[in-house]
Amino acid sequence: ASARRLREEGHEAVVLERTDAVGGLWEVGARPGGVLYEGLVTNLPKEVMAFHDYAFPESLPSFVRAEDMGAYLNSFADEFGLRSTVRLGCEVLSVEPGSAADEASAPGAPAWRVRWADHAAGAEEEATFDAVVVANGHYEAPQTPPLPGLTDFEKGGGRVEHAKDYTSPKPYAGKTVLIVGARASGTDIAREVATVAER
């Protein structure tokens, strides 16, 4: 969405997307270790998540599945010709204020030096930009609280898994499961695991 608006205002936009798909984390199977699981449904209705002038298909329910969200983002990119702005498989390594030499082409204008790893090319690249929009997501790094007894539980053969690593309720069939956390993913996973767990 940012790239679209920047282009509409006459700017040359470059999007560095770490995953291998325009849908980013919403692209089912885009990368191992992603945050999607089989039964994931959005926790906000499509009417709230849609871009103001680009609606989800009416045939979809209000709370859409992950694959529908990925398809919507891909459709948006196609509709507004954004694929040419996106560099897939590019992980930003650093963003730093530019030097006076970087500003030579536009005196007085701020400049930003961005360095990234292009995983497809197996190389690092660097370029200078007039502005930077950071849209990195805020659920990328899993956080496991230091609960007393957790280490002993694992040493005793217990299994501890973060929601980011969860993909399906199947491994929990017949087991006793404790889910810590009641945010969106915790309640989704509890609902799924309850269908197969002993308790």
N, C-alpha and C positions, 0 to 999 in steps of 0.2 A: 504494500500500500504506500509506503514511503517513497519507493522508487517511482511509482506511478505519479505521485504528486510532484516530485522533484522534476521529472521529465516534462510534465505539463507546464511547469514554470520555466522551462528552457535549460535546465541543468542536465549535465551528462551524469547519469547514475551508474554506479558499479555496485553490485550486491555480491558479497563474499559469503557463500552458504557452505557451512561445514559438511552437511550431509550430501548425499548423492542425488537428492531430489528437491524439486521446487517446493514441495509441501513440507520440507524440513522434518521436524519430529512427527508431523501428522501423516507422513508417507509410510504406510504400513510396510515393514520389511526394508526400509531405506538403509538401516545400518544395525549391526548387532549392538546390543546394550542400550537400545532406545527405550523410551518410556511407555510405549504402547503395549497393551495386553489384549488378548483375544476378545474380551467382552467390553472393552472401553467404550463408553458413551459420554459425550460431553456433559459437563456439569452446569452449563449455561445453555439456554435455548438458542436456536439458530437465529431467531429474530433479534437477539441481543448481539450475537457474534458477527453477524453479516456486515460487510462494508456498506455504508449508508446508501450507496446507489448500485449495489450489486447483490441481489438477494440469492439465497439458497433456492434450489428447486422446490417448488411447492409440494411435490410428491413426498418429500422427506418429512419425518416426524420432527417435532420441535427439538428434541435432544438427539443429535445425530451420532452415528458411529464414527470411529476414527477414520475408516476408509472413505466415508462420505466427506469428512472435513478435508482430507487430503485431496480428494477429487475437486472440491470447491476451490481450494487454493490453486490447484493446477488450472482449473477453468478460468479463474480470475487472471492468472498470468498470461494465458492464451488470449483472452478477451482484450487485454490492454497491451499486448505485444511486449511483455516484460522478460520473456525468456532470454532475449539477447543481452539483458543487463546482468544476468545471474551467472556467476562463476561457481559451479558446483565442486564440492570436495576441497574447498579452500578454508583452512582454519586460521583465523587471525591470531598472530603471535604477539604483536605489540602495536600500540597506537601512541605516538609521541608528538609533542609540538615540533613543528618544523624549524629549520634554521633560517637565517637571513637569506642564504643562497636559495632555499626553496621558494622564498617569497619574491624572487627576482622577476618572475613573469607577471606578478600582480602586486606591485609595491603596496605595503600597508595591509594587505589581505592576510588573514591567518592561514597557516598551512599546517597540514598534519601528515606525518610520515607513518605509513601503515606497512607492516611486514606480515606476510602470511605464508603458510605452507600450502602449496598446491599438491595435494596427495595424488592426483591423477598423473601429474607430470613428474612427481618425485623430486620437486625442487622448491626452494624458497624464493619469494618475490618481494619486491618493495616498490611502493609508488607514493607520490605526494598528492594529497587531496585538499581542496579548499574547505571542506566540511566533512564531518563524520556523524553518522547516525548509528548508535549502538542498539541493537535489537537481539540480545544474546539469550533471552529466556531466563527464567529464574528458578527453574526446577532441574537444572542439568546435573548439579553435584548432589549425590545422595547424602543425607545427614542421618546418622544413626546415633541416638543419644547414648551416653555412657551409663547404661543401667547397671546397678549393682547386681552381680550374679550372672551377667550375660556371658562373660568369658568362661565361667565354670559350666554353664549350660552347654556351651559349644564343645568344651573339652569332654563333657559327658555324652557326646553324641547328638546333642540337639542341633537343630538347623535354624539359622538366622538368615533371613533374606529381606533385603530392602524392596520396597514397592517397585523401584526402578528395574529390578531384576525379575519381577514377576511376569509370567506370560500366560499362565493357564492354571485352573484349579486342579488339574489332573494329578500332579505330584502329591497332593494333600489328601487324596482319597483314603478314608479310614483312619486318618491321623487326628490327634488332638492339636488344635491350632489356636494360638493367641495372636491377635492382631493389635498392635499398639499404634494408635493414631486414628482419628475419626474424621480426617479431612476427606476430600472427594475420592482420592485413590483408596484410602483405608476403608471407606464404606463400600465402594465398588468391589474391592477384593474380598471383604468380609461376606458380602452378598453371594459372590461366586463360590468361595471356598465352603460356605455353609451348605451348599448343595451336595458336597462330596465328603466333607470331613466327618469323623465320628462325633466330634463336638468342638 
